[in-house]
Amino acid sequence: MNQGRIWTVVKPTVGLPLLLGSVAVIVLLVHFAVLTHTTWVAKYMNGKTAAITSIVTPSIG
């Protein structure tokens, strides 16, 4: 393990919960930001599909 000596400074019983807890907090913050700053994610999570609109221009030829 490349960083194995970190556990001589920080006990694993303290370091692992802090590491996993900080990862969980970051994940929740990212998901909250995505849900509040986009319009399509909330609709998708509620089961609504996006309206597909296409503009087709006839080619002359």
N, C-alpha and C positions, 0 to 999 in steps of 0.2 A: 504494500500500500504506500503510495507516494507521500501522503500527508499523515502517516500513522503516528508521528511524534506529537501531534496536536493534543492527543489525549494525555500526555504527560503534564500539560499545562491546564487543560480543562477536563474535568471529570466527564465521562460519557453519560452519567446520569443527569448531568446538567446540560451538556452540550447538545446531545441528540434531541431532547425535547425543544430546546431553543431553535435548533436548525429546522426541525420539522414544523414547529409552530410558525416560524417566520415564512417558510415556504407556503404554508396554508393561508397565512394572512395576505401574502402577495397574490396568490391565486384568486382569493375572494375579491381583492381590490381590482384586479384585472377584469374579472367577470362582471363586477358591478359597473366598471367604467364602460365596458362594451355594451351592456344592457341600457345604460342611461344615455349614451352618446350616439347610438344608432337607432334607426327607425325600423329596420327589417328584422332584427334579432328577436325582439319581443313578439312580433307577429309570428315569426317562425316557431318560437317556443310555444305559442298558443295554438299551433296547428294550422295556421293560415298560410296559404301558398302565395307566392308573388305573382302578380299579374304580368303575364308576358305580352309585351307589346312589340310589334315589329313594324317597321315602316319599309314598305317595298315600293320602289319607284319603277314603273315600267320602262324598260329600255327600248329605245327607238332604233330599229335596225333591221 
